[in-house]
Amino acid sequence: MAITAALVKELRDSTGAGMMDAKKALTETDGDMDAAVDWLRTKGLSKAAKKSGRTAAEGLVAVNVTGGKGVAVEVNAETDFVAKNAEFQEMVTGIARAATDVDNVEALLEADMGGKTVADAVTDKIATIGENMSVRRMAAVAGDTVVAYIHNAVADGMGKIGVLVATNGGGDDFARQVAMHIAAANPAALDEASLDADLVEKERQIQVDIARESGKPEQVIEKMIEGRMKKFMAENTLLGQAFVVNPDLTVEAAAKEAGAEITAFVRLEVGEGIEKEQEDFAAEVAKAAQG
């Protein structure tokens, strides 16, 4: 029987399964809708899909360094409790290893992980653990020296904040100090040239408005804006920030002293930018009482 788009949509609407899972179910059952529903249930896919609308803002960041390349991945779940689950942690470790050979999340989801794709491994874990999960982000750096750092690690190579630093020269110890600095200071970019142009322009406009409110002469206003933008650049670029190990030096100056060139960095923090639903306890109980 031909598997039409209409059939796939009907199955998706009735089960909440993903498009590819619905298509596979219909293919395996020769287009029999009832059998396809049962097929999805036996695979745990229908159950997993029904959870896909729930916010997954907890989870873990895992890092993996192989030779001159380091990768960091963020895998989300709904609760911090699951992030401490050994099964979840084992899966996240496997995903970080699989990320070594790919360049983006889309490719990572199709990568092999123990005989199944990463996407299928996540779907299976959703079905067994009972929470929505997702592979949200990945990033990579490469260089002569690549060092990884996990802030407040909950297991080997994973925690809430993961950092990768690539350097030429300087050695592992200095690179690790820089990674710890990045975890704490959260720079927006490596240097001024790397800062997002829209972010810089937005800040400049804010400083223009503030300066003009002062009512001071135009030439004074220009100097005020110039000074405040210089401070903004220093506070938001890694190379311009005061080095946490020695605040008398910028990171750039510390790198020169160490004979190192910092070429790239990555900082991933669990849940960054995800809007979490806020619900007070009384509302939660009331909802549960209503079924």
BADO-567982 format. One record per residue (C-alpha): residue in one letter; x, y, z. Coordinates in steps of 0.02 Angstrom, whole numbers, plus 50000, padded with zeros to 5 digits. Each point is the difference from the previous one (the first is absolute). Layout:
! residues N
AXYZ
...
END
This chain:
! residues 291
M500005000050000
A500655017549958
I500495010150152
T499285017249964
A500355016350089
A498185000250057
L500214983250086
V501595005650085
K499145015950061
E498514990250065
L501134988450100
R501035014650066
D498435009250056
S499304984850090
T501614994750088
G501095015450010
A501434990249920
G501315008449893
M499835000249811
M501394987449966
D499384988450137
A498225000849933
K500594996449823
K501064985350059
A498544993050100
L498855000549848
T501344992349890
E500294985850124
T498124996350009
D499605002549815
G498935015250034
D498884992050132
M499585014550115
D499534989850153
A501524988949982
A501095015449978
V499345007250163
D500424983650087
W501724999849919
L500375017450068
R499404995050173
T501094984450005
K501505010549952
G499595012850133
L499905013549868
S498215005250027
K500315002250185
A501595009549968
A499215011749873
K498625005050120
K501345007150114
S500835010249863
G499005015850038
R500635001150178
T501405012250039
A501694991650021
A501115013250079
E501044989450119
G501294987049951
L501884999449974
V501415007049896
A501314987049955
V501725002649923
N501164988549905
V501765003849939
T500874989149873
G501715005749940
G499885018049941
K498095000649997
G498765002750140
V498114998949995
A498675005450123
V498174994749995
E498485005450099
V498704986550029
N498425005650088
A498714991650110
E498535006950098
T500704998250176
D501665000750089
F499564983250077
V500184991649831
A501665009049971
K500654990250150
N499344983649930
A501404987949952
E499084994349842
F499815017949940
Q501835003850037
E500564984549905
M498985005749850
V500725017650007
T501774992950004
G499624989849845
I499285015249911
A501565010350038
R501094986349927
A498924998949845
A500155019049978
T501874998649968
D499734995149818
V498615012349952
D499815018849980
N498225004150053
V498514993850099
E499084993649846
A501464988849954
L500214994950182
L498214993750012
E500354988549852
A501704994250068
D500244982150057
M499964996550186
G500154981650041
G499064993749847
K498625013049999
T499925018449958
V500185013050136
A498215005549964
D499364982250029
A501034998350158
V499215015950070
T498254994249951
D500284983450087
K500595008750157
I498485011549999
A498904984649997
T500914991250142
I500355014750116
G498375009349964
E500595017849969
N500215010449844
M501825001349945
S500925008349858
V501725002549929
R499965018949996
R501735006249952
M501754994949956
A501585009949967
A501804995749960
V501745007850003
A501674994549931
G501795005250031
D501744994650052
T499364998550178
V498184996950043
V499484999450183
A498284996450073
Y499325005850167
I498384995550087
H499385011350139
N499214990450146
A500144983249911
V498664987250045
A500944986049911
D501574998149896
G499985012849858
M498275007050034
G499125013150104
K499005016149988
I501345010549914
G501234993249873
V501475009749926
L501224996349860
V501545010549963
A501164998649851
T501745007550011
N501625000249903
G501434998550123
G499945003450186
G499644982350059
D498534991350083
D500125008750169
F499765017449929
A498614994249884
R499114992250150
Q500145016450096
V499215008949851
A498614987149993
M499615002950184
H500005018849968
I498754997749857
A498854989650110
A499975013950129
A500045015849891
N498924994049854
P500755010949862
A498905003449850
A501404998149872
L501874997149981
D500425017949948
E499195016149938
A499974994149819
S499014984650054
L498655009350097
D498274999949923
A499795016349905
D498175001850052
L500474998050183
V501335013549985
E498845012049910
K498624997250128
E501215003950142
R500665015449910
Q498235006849978
I499644997250184
Q501585009550047
V499565014149879
D498295001950083
I500764999750174
A501345012849954
R498765012049920
E498914999450156
S501465007650095
G499805016449906
K501875002049981
P500855008049848
E500144989449841
Q501884997950011
V499844993550178
I498594988349948
E501104992549863
K501394996450125
M498744992450122
I499354988349865
E501754995349944
G500544996050178
R498464989750040
M500114990149838
K501834996350035
K499474993250170
F498604990049920
M501234992049877
A501224995750140
E498654992150109
N499234989749860
T501514993349905
L501084986150068
L501645008349952
G499465016650076
Q499384993350167
A501035000950161
F500734982650025
V499224991750153
V501674991950045
N500865017149998
P498805014749986
D501455011849969
L500154992549826
T498764998249860
V499794982549930
E500915005949844
A501495006250102
A500024984050103
A500024989749839
K501505009849935
E500934996950164
A499624981549985
G500564999549818
A498264994949945
E498765005549867
I498174996850043
T499174995749834
A498254994450049
F498864995550144
V498294992750034
R498935002150155
L498364990550015
E498885001550152
V498484989050025
G498375008849961
E500765016349935
G498645009749909
I498604987650036
E498445007950072
K499404989150143
E498184999350044
Q499745007350174
E498584992450099
D499735002150187
F499724984850109
A498165003850034
A499645001049813
E500934983749972
V498974991050134
A498395007249931
K500434993949826
A500394982650066
A498344999550095
Q499065004049840
G500794985049916
END
